Amino acid sequence: MTQETNTLLTSLVEGYDFKSDCLELGAALIGGKAEPTAQVRLPLKMLNRHGLIAGATGTGKTVTLQTMAEQLSVAGVPVFLADVKGDLTGLAQPAEPSEKLSARLAELGHEFTARTNPVEFLSLGGNGEGIPVRASVDSFGPILLARVLELNETQEECLQLIFHYADSNKLPLDDLSDLKAVISFLLSDEGASALKALGGVSPSTASVILRGITIMQTQGLDQFFGQPEFDTADFLQVRDGAGVINILELPSVSSQPMLFSTFLMWLLADMFEDLPEAGDLEKPKLVFFLDEAHLLFKDATKAFTDAIINTVRLIRSKGVGLFFITQSPTDLPDEVLGQLGNRIQHAVRVFTAKDQSALKQIIKTFPSGELDLQEALTQAGVGEAVVTVLGEKGAPTPVAWTKMSSPGSNIGPASPEMMAQVRGTSTLAAQYTAAVDRDSAREMLEAKTQAAPPAPAPDPEPEQEPRRESAPRQSQSRQEENPMVDMAMGAAKVIGRELIRGFFGNRKRRRRW
């Protein structure tokens, strides 16, 4: 072993020698061989500094995610992850031992232990075999909904004002039909004065939003909105000392990528708004893995991107660790990437000049050291990764070319029998399976219309004049309360809404944390 190799080995052994509880990621590769004395580990207390799992397709990101999720569960930390390819259900089923697997783990200084993890299978709106996860339109909020509807910034601002109108008039928005009813009312003769009072919402813009909602309904996307609304407090289950792994089934993410990625962000934002401050914990309350992270930022408005940045920056104080999973760090804005202290970078495939440029950018995101990063990133095999994490004192560890460990659960989908068993024993099924259609904005506005008195007869003439004057007088009295209404109505109402809504305009609600 050369002196250079000795220096690298010594720095890795010392750099990952942590005293607190850790995730065991694997063993460092020195000269192409796994070195069991150089264990690559990630302290549990540093998981709320967030992280990144990146790499080209087929390099092992999913197995790394599964290994981390399983170890977190063993440590009593609940996990949320999205199952885009349908192969994470294997976390519920123990792996079969094999000589190949045992030999691989022995190289790392690890032992194989078959494990069955506590799992909840979830699906958006019941569009799958898991427990339905629904959001009320009210809770989802205008910024996230604008993202799904692909509205521009002006239309997004108008949607915020429409939500404010519903808030102010105590009109619950459970599903898309409720929002359509509110917009339709504002576009009607009866709601014309209310629409004008909102300031800045033109009938043409409201009509554009209305058409977008109708298109969503014709595509069957309204099933994701409604009651009972999923309470993200249910992600924090611990059973017999093991954290529950919540697996959200997203098999058709390619058909509606905007909707699915935005729904993941709603789940995270919903937790952020109501979790109490926790400070630095010995282990996180929850680790949230956000797969296909690049979809969050594709064609995103500034308001949406800023909300993500603020959520990532602040949610660590609530005891939540967040890992973005994507093919390349360059998929994420610098403001987000700068918040991700733990990096697991699987192989980078370089085929074009653009790939070469991206490689240079990726190398710059790692701390400098003994390792030849260009060689490691391009030559890493399947199941290998370039790793740096935050140590117990918050400083980055030396970069380690790592042969990653393997889980004790099944790599790949669980059997149909195991899937049925998990669904049959779910503690959430009774609460969320059946959809509920309660009285909300649509029903309230319909009742208001039906209860309205018939229009007065043309005669006698004196009775008509007071009715023509009454609406302007009422509007004038409201304007006299605020002389700046013509110039600042829109901004003032958005600010008022922000006092009860979060970064994404999602409604805050009482929790049972």
C-alpha positions in Angstrom: 0.0 0.0 0.0 1.5 3.3 -1.1 1.9 6.3 1.2 -0.8 8.1 -0.8 -3.2 5.2 -0.3 -2.3 5.1 3.4 -3.1 8.8 3.7 -6.4 8.4 2.1 -7.4 5.4 4.2 -6.4 7.2 7.4 -8.4 10.3 6.5 -11.5 8.2 5.8 -11.2 6.1 9.0 -10.8 9.2 11.1 -13.4 11.2 9.1 -16.2 8.7 9.6 -15.4 7.7 13.2 -18.6 8.9 14.8 -19.7 8.2 18.4 -23.5 8.7 17.9 -26.0 6.5 16.2 -25.5 6.3 12.4 -26.8 4.9 9.1 -24.2 2.4 7.8 -23.9 3.3 4.1 -21.1 1.0 3.1 -17.3 0.7 3.1 -14.8 2.9 1.2 -13.1 1.5 -1.9 -9.3 1.9 -1.7 -7.5 0.8 -4.9 -10.7 -0.8 -6.2 -11.1 -3.0 -3.1 -13.6 -2.5 -0.3 -11.8 -1.7 3.0 -13.9 -2.9 6.0 -11.9 -0.7 8.4 -13.1 2.4 6.5 -16.8 2.3 7.2 -18.8 5.2 5.6 -21.6 6.3 7.9 -24.1 9.1 8.3 -25.0 10.3 11.8 -28.7 10.3 12.5 -28.5 13.7 14.2 -27.3 15.2 10.9 -30.2 13.9 8.8 -32.2 17.1 9.3 -29.4 18.9 7.4 -31.0 17.2 4.3 -29.3 15.4 1.5 -29.1 14.4 -2.1 -29.2 11.0 -3.8 -28.2 11.4 -7.4 -26.9 9.3 -10.3 -27.7 8.0 -13.8 -30.5 5.5 -14.4 -29.6 2.0 -13.3 -26.7 3.0 -11.0 -28.3 1.9 -7.7 -30.2 4.9 -6.3 -33.3 2.9 -5.5 -31.4 0.3 -3.5 -29.5 3.0 -1.6 -32.9 4.6 -0.8 -34.2 1.3 0.4 -31.2 0.6 2.5 -31.4 4.0 4.2 -35.2 3.7 4.8 -34.8 0.3 6.4 -32.1 1.4 8.8 -34.1 4.5 9.7 -37.0 2.2 10.5 -34.8 0.1 12.7 -33.7 3.2 14.5 -37.3 4.2 15.3 -37.5 6.9 12.7 -40.6 7.0 10.4 -40.0 7.4 6.7 -41.9 8.8 3.7 -41.0 7.8 0.2 -42.5 7.8 -3.2 -42.5 4.6 -5.2 -42.2 5.8 -8.8 -41.2 2.4 -10.3 -43.3 0.1 -8.1 -40.3 -1.7 -6.7 -40.1 -0.3 -3.1 -43.0 -2.4 -1.8 -40.3 -5.1 -1.2 -39.5 -3.2 2.0 -42.4 -5.1 3.5 -41.0 -8.5 2.7 -37.8 -10.2 4.0 -35.1 -10.9 1.4 -34.1 -14.5 0.7 -30.5 -15.2 1.7 -28.0 -16.0 -1.0 -24.3 -16.8 -1.2 -23.8 -13.8 -3.5 -25.5 -11.4 -1.2 -23.7 -12.7 1.9 -20.3 -12.5 0.1 -20.9 -9.0 -1.0 -21.8 -7.8 2.5 -18.9 -9.7 4.0 -16.6 -7.6 1.8 -17.9 -4.6 3.5 -17.6 -6.1 7.0 -21.4 -6.4 7.2 -23.7 -9.4 7.8 -27.0 -10.2 6.1 -30.1 -10.2 8.3 -33.4 -10.7 6.7 -35.9 -8.1 7.8 -39.6 -7.4 7.5 -40.3 -3.6 8.0 -43.6 -2.0 9.2 -45.1 -0.4 6.1 -48.1 1.5 5.0 -49.0 1.5 1.3 -50.6 4.8 0.1 -51.9 6.0 -3.3 -53.1 9.4 -4.5 -56.8 9.7 -4.4 -57.2 5.9 -4.3 -55.7 5.7 -7.8 -53.9 2.4 -6.9 -54.0 -0.3 -4.3 -52.9 1.7 -1.3 -54.8 3.8 1.3 -56.2 6.9 -0.5 -54.3 10.2 0.1 -56.5 13.2 -0.6 -56.1 16.9 -0.1 -58.9 19.4 0.1 -58.5 22.2 -2.5 -58.6 24.6 0.5 -55.6 23.0 2.1 -53.7 22.5 -1.1 -53.8 26.2 -1.6 -53.6 28.6 -4.6 -49.8 28.4 -5.3 -49.7 24.7 -5.6 -52.9 24.5 -7.5 -51.6 27.2 -9.9 -48.6 24.9 -10.5 -50.8 22.0 -11.4 -53.0 24.2 -13.7 -49.8 25.6 -15.3 -51.0 29.2 -14.7 -48.7 32.2 -15.3 -47.8 34.5 -12.5 -50.7 37.0 -13.2 -53.2 34.1 -13.2 -51.7 32.7 -10.1 -52.2 36.0 -8.3 -55.8 36.1 -9.4 -56.3 32.5 -8.1 -54.9 33.7 -4.7 -57.5 36.4 -4.5 -60.3 33.9 -5.4 -59.1 31.7 -2.5 -59.1 34.8 -0.3 -62.8 35.4 -1.2 -63.7 31.8 -0.3 -61.8 32.2 3.0 -63.5 35.5 3.9 -66.9 34.2 3.1 -66.4 30.8 4.9 -66.9 28.8 1.8 -65.0 25.5 2.3 -63.2 24.3 -0.9 -63.2 20.5 -0.6 -62.9 19.5 -4.2 -62.6 21.1 -7.7 -66.4 21.4 -8.0 -66.3 23.7 -5.0 -63.7 26.0 -6.6 -65.6 25.9 -9.9 -68.8 26.9 -8.0 -67.0 29.9 -6.4 -65.5 31.1 -9.7 -68.8 30.6 -11.5 -70.6 32.6 -8.8 -68.1 35.5 -9.2 -68.6 35.5 -12.9 -72.4 35.6 -12.5 -74.5 38.7 -12.3 -75.1 38.0 -8.6 -71.4 37.8 -7.9 -70.3 40.7 -10.2 -69.9 43.2 -7.4 -67.9 40.7 -5.3 -65.6 40.0 -8.3 -65.0 43.7 -8.8 -64.3 44.2 -5.0 -61.5 41.7 -5.2 -59.5 44.1 -7.3 -57.3 42.8 -10.1 -59.3 39.7 -11.1 -60.7 40.2 -14.5 -63.6 38.1 -15.8 -61.4 36.8 -18.6 -58.7 35.6 -16.2 -61.3 33.9 -14.0 -62.7 32.2 -17.1 -59.2 30.9 -18.0 -58.8 29.4 -14.5 -62.3 27.9 -14.7 -61.5 26.2 -18.1 -58.3 24.8 -16.6 -60.2 23.2 -13.7 -62.8 21.8 -16.1 -60.0 20.2 -18.1 -58.5 18.6 -14.9 -61.9 17.1 -14.2 -62.3 15.6 -17.6 -58.9 14.0 -17.2 -60.0 12.4 -14.0 -57.7 14.4 -11.8 -60.4 15.6 -9.4 -60.2 12.2 -7.5 -57.1 13.5 -5.8 -59.0 16.3 -4.1 -61.7 15.9 -1.4 -62.5 14.5 2.0 -61.4 12.9 4.2 -58.2 14.8 3.8 -55.1 12.9 4.7 -53.5 14.1 7.9 -49.7 14.1 7.6 -49.4 13.4 11.3 -50.1 9.8 10.3 -46.7 9.6 8.8 -45.1 9.7 12.2 -46.2 6.2 13.3 -43.8 4.0 15.3 -44.7 0.3 15.9 -42.9 -1.8 18.4 -40.0 0.7 18.4 -39.7 0.6 14.6 -40.5 3.6 12.4 -43.3 3.0 9.9 -42.2 3.3 6.2 -44.9 5.2 4.3 -44.8 4.2 0.6 -46.8 6.4 -1.8 -47.5 4.5 -5.0 -46.8 6.7 -8.1 -46.9 4.2 -11.0 -48.1 6.7 -13.6 -45.9 9.7 -12.7 -44.8 10.0 -16.3 -48.4 10.7 -17.4 -49.0 13.5 -14.9 -45.6 14.5 -13.6 -46.6 18.1 -12.6 -49.5 16.9 -10.4 -47.6 14.1 -8.7 -44.5 16.2 -7.9 -46.7 19.1 -6.6 -48.7 16.7 -4.4 -45.4 15.5 -2.8 -44.6 19.1 -2.1 -48.0 19.6 -0.5 -47.4 16.7 1.9 -44.1 18.3 2.9 -45.5 21.8 3.2 -48.5 20.5 5.2 -46.2 19.0 7.8 -44.0 22.1 7.9 -46.8 24.5 8.6 -47.9 22.8 11.8 -45.0 20.8 13.2 -43.7 22.4 16.4 -40.1 23.7 16.6 -37.8 20.9 17.7 -34.3 22.2 17.4 -31.4 19.8 17.1 -32.5 16.2 17.9 -30.4 13.0 18.4 -32.5 11.6 15.5 -35.1 13.2 13.2 -38.9 12.9 13.7 -39.2 11.9 10.0 -37.1 11.5 6.9 -38.9 12.5 3.7 -37.4 11.2 0.4 -38.6 13.3 -2.6 -38.1 11.3 -5.8 -38.0 12.7 -9.3 -37.1 16.0 -7.7 -36.3 17.7 -11.0 -40.0 17.8 -11.8 -40.6 20.3 -9.0 -38.6 23.0 -10.7 -39.5 22.4 -14.3 -41.2 25.6 -15.6 -41.9 26.7 -12.0 -43.0 30.2 -11.2 -40.8 32.3 -8.9 -43.3 32.2 -6.1 -43.3 28.4 -6.3 -39.5 28.1 -6.3 -39.2 30.6 -3.5 -41.7 28.6 -1.4 -39.7 25.4 -1.9 -36.4 27.1 -1.0 -38.0 28.5 2.2 -39.5 25.2 3.2 -36.2 23.3 2.7 -34.3 26.0 4.6 -36.6 26.0 7.6 -38.1 22.6 8.0 -34.9 21.1 9.5 -35.8 23.1 12.7 -39.0 21.0 12.9 -37.0 17.8 13.1 -37.6 16.6 9.5 -34.8 15.4 7.2 -35.4 15.9 3.4 -33.6 14.0 0.7 -33.9 15.0 -3.0 -33.5 12.1 -5.5 -32.7 13.0 -9.0 -30.3 12.1 -11.8 -28.0 15.1 -11.4 -27.4 17.9 -8.8 -27.6 20.4 -11.7 -31.4 19.6 -11.8 -31.8 21.6 -8.6 -31.5 25.4 -8.0 -28.3 26.5 -6.3 -30.4 27.8 -3.3 -31.7 24.3 -2.7 -28.5 22.5 -3.5 -26.7 24.7 -0.9 -29.0 23.3 1.8 -28.2 19.6 1.1 -25.3 18.8 3.4 -25.3 15.0 2.8 -24.4 13.8 -0.7 -24.6 10.3 -2.2 -23.7 10.6 -5.8 -23.9 7.4 -7.9 -22.2 7.1 -11.3 -22.3 10.0 -13.8 -22.5 8.9 -17.4 -20.7 11.2 -19.8 -21.7 10.8 -23.5 -22.0 14.4 -24.7 -20.4 17.8 -24.3 -23.3 18.8 -22.2 -22.7 15.8 -19.9 -19.0 16.8 -19.6 -20.0 20.3 -18.6 -22.5 18.9 -16.0 -19.7 16.6 -14.6 -17.5 19.7 -14.0 -20.3 21.3 -12.1 -21.0 18.2 -10.0 -17.3 18.0 -9.1 -17.4 21.5 -7.8 -20.2 20.6 -5.3 -17.8 18.2 -3.4 -15.1 19.3 -0.9 -11.6 18.9 -2.3 -9.4 16.1 -1.0 -7.3 13.0 -1.9 -9.9 11.4 -4.1 -9.8 11.8 -7.9 -13.4 12.9 -8.3 -13.6 12.7 -12.0 -12.4 9.1 -12.0 -14.6 8.1 -9.2 -17.8 9.7 -10.6 -17.3 8.3 -14.1 -15.9 4.9 -13.2 -18.2 4.0 -10.2 -20.0 0.7 -10.8 -23.6 -0.2 -10.0 -24.0 -0.2 -6.2 -21.1 2.2 -5.7 -21.3 5.9 -4.9 -19.2 9.0 -4.1 -20.2 10.1 -0.6 -19.7 13.0 1.7 -21.8 13.8 4.8 -21.9 16.2 7.6 -20.0 15.0 10.6 -21.2 15.3 14.2 -19.8 18.8 14.4 -21.4 19.9 11.2 -18.2 19.8 9.0 -18.2 17.8 5.8 -16.4 14.4 5.8 -13.7 13.4 3.3 -15.2 12.3 0.0 -15.3 8.5 -0.1 -15.7 6.3 -3.1 -18.1 3.8 -1.4 -19.3 0.3 -2.1 -22.9 0.7 -0.8 -24.5 -1.8 1.6 -27.7 -3.8 0.9 -31.1 -4.0 2.7 -32.4 -7.0 4.6 -35.7 -6.7 2.8 -36.6 -7.8 -0.7 -35.1 -5.8 -3.5 -38.0 -5.4 -6.0 -41.8 -5.6 -5.6 -43.3 -7.6 -2.7 -45.4 -10.6 -3.6 -49.2 -10.1 -4.1 -49.8 -12.1 -0.9 -47.6 -9.8 1.1 -49.2 -6.7 -0.4 -52.7 -8.0 0.5 -51.5 -8.8 4.1 -50.1 -5.2 4.6 -53.3 -3.7 3.2 -55.5 -5.9 5.4 -53.7 -4.9 8.6 -53.4 -1.2 7.8 -54.2 1.1 10.8 -55.3 3.9 8.4 -57.7 2.1 6.1 -60.8 2.7 8.2 -60.1 6.4 8.4 -59.3 7.2 4.8 -60.7 4.6 2.4 -64.3 5.8 1.9 -64.7 9.3 0.3 -67.0 11.8 2.0 -69.0 14.4 0.2 -70.0 17.0 2.9 -71.7 20.3 2.5 -69.1 22.7 1.1 -68.9 25.8 -1.2 -70.8 24.2 -4.0 -73.8 23.2 -1.9 -73.7 26.4 0.1 -73.8 28.6 -3.1 -76.6 26.4 -4.6 -78.6 26.8 -1.4 -78.0 30.5 -1.4 -79.2 30.8 -5.0 -82.3 28.7 -4.3 -83.1 30.7 -1.2 -82.8 34.0 -2.9 -86.1 35.9 -3.2 -87.6 36.2 -6.7 -86.8 39.4 -8.6 -89.4 42.2 -7.9 -92.0 43.0 -10.5 -91.3 46.0 -12.7 -94.1 47.9 -10.9 -94.4 49.9 -8.8 -91.5 52.1 -10.0 -90.5 53.4 -6.5 -89.5 50.0 -5.3 -86.8 49.6 -8.1 -84.7 52.6 -7.3 -83.6 51.5 -3.8 -82.5 48.1 -5.2 -80.4 49.7 -7.9 -78.7 52.0 -5.4 -78.3 49.4 -2.6 -75.3 47.5 -4.1 -73.2 50.6 -4.9 -73.9 52.1 -1.4 -72.7 48.9 0.2 -69.6 48.8 -1.9 -68.9 52.5 -1.2 -69.2 51.9 2.6 -66.6 49.1 2.3 -64.3 51.4 0.3 -64.6 54.2 2.9 -63.0 51.8 5.5 -59.8 51.8 3.4 -59.1 54.8 1.2 -56.2 52.9 -0.6 -58.5 50.2 -1.8 -58.2 51.0 -5.5 -54.4 50.8 -5.5 -53.8 48.1 -2.8 -56.8 45.9 -2.6 -55.0 42.9 -4.2 -51.8 43.2 -2.2 -53.6 43.8 1.1 -55.8 40.8 0.7 -52.9 38.5 -0.2 -51.1 39.7 2.9 -54.1 39.1 5.0 -54.4 35.6 3.5 -50.7 34.9 4.3 -51.4 35.4 8.0 -53.5 32.1 8.0 -51.8 30.3 5.1 -48.3 29.1 4.6 -45.5 29.6 2.0 -47.6 27.8 -0.7 -50.9 29.3 0.4 -51.8 26.0 2.0 -54.2 26.3 4.9 -52.9 25.7 8.4 -54.9 23.5 10.6 -54.9 22.2 14.2 -52.7 19.1 14.7 -52.4 16.2 17.0 -48.6 16.0 16.9 
